[in-house]
Amino acid sequence: MVKPEIVGRVLTEYRERKGLTQDVLSGLAGLDRTHYSKLERGLRSPTLDTLFKIGQALDIPPHVILKSVEDALKASEK
């Protein structure tokens, strides 16, 4: 089962590596800032479409984000 908190942590890490604020990234991805904030805080789970938008905004293929989420989930289960 995917934990929204882990997805949020991964999204935060990628955003911070790019040096972007939530406001800037949400604008680049065409998402409402409050919605994006809820994703990072683990209060909502992103749809596949949303992950593609975020990946495009970060210039990172969506499969890389998903792989990072999968790795973080495995690490949390240990």
N, C-alpha and C positions, 0 to 999 in steps of 0.2 A: 504494500500500500504506500502510495506517495504521500509524504508528509509536507503540507504547505509551508511549514517553517523552514524546512531544508531547501525547498525550491526558492523561497525568499532569500535565504542566506546566499545561495549560489548566484542569484540575480544581483544581489548587493555587491558581491565580490567582483563580478564582471563589470558592473557599472563603475565601481570605485577604481578598478584598474584602468579604465578609460578616462578617469578624471572628470566624470560627468555628474551633475546633480540629478536628483529625481525629476525635477522640473524640466531640465533639458532633455533627458532621455525620454520622458513620457511624450514630450513634444515631437521628438524625432520619430518616435514609434507611432504617433497618432493616437495616443491613449490619454485618458483623463489622468491628471496628476494624482488625484486622490485614489483612483483605482490602482494605479501603479504602486503607490505607497502601501496599499493593502496587500498587494502581491509580495512586496519585500518583507512586510511584517508577518506574513504567513496567515493573514486573515482571509485570503481568497486564493483559489488555485487558478493558474492561467489556462486558457484554452490553447489548443494547438495553434490556432490563428494568432493568438496573442504572443506565443513564443516565437513564431516566425517574425512578427513585427518587431519584437524586442531584439531578436538576433540580427535583423537587418539594421536596426538603429545602432547596434553595437559593432556592426561589421564582423559578426561571428556567425558561422553556420548554426542553425538551430540544433543539429545533431550534436554539436560540441556542448551546448548548454545541457541538453538531455543526458549526455554521457557524464557530465559533471554532477548532475543531480543523482544519477544512478550510483556513481562512486561515493557520493556523500551519504546516500541511503545505506549502502553496504557498510561504510565505516561506522555509521551510527548504530548498526545492529551488532557490532562486535563488542 
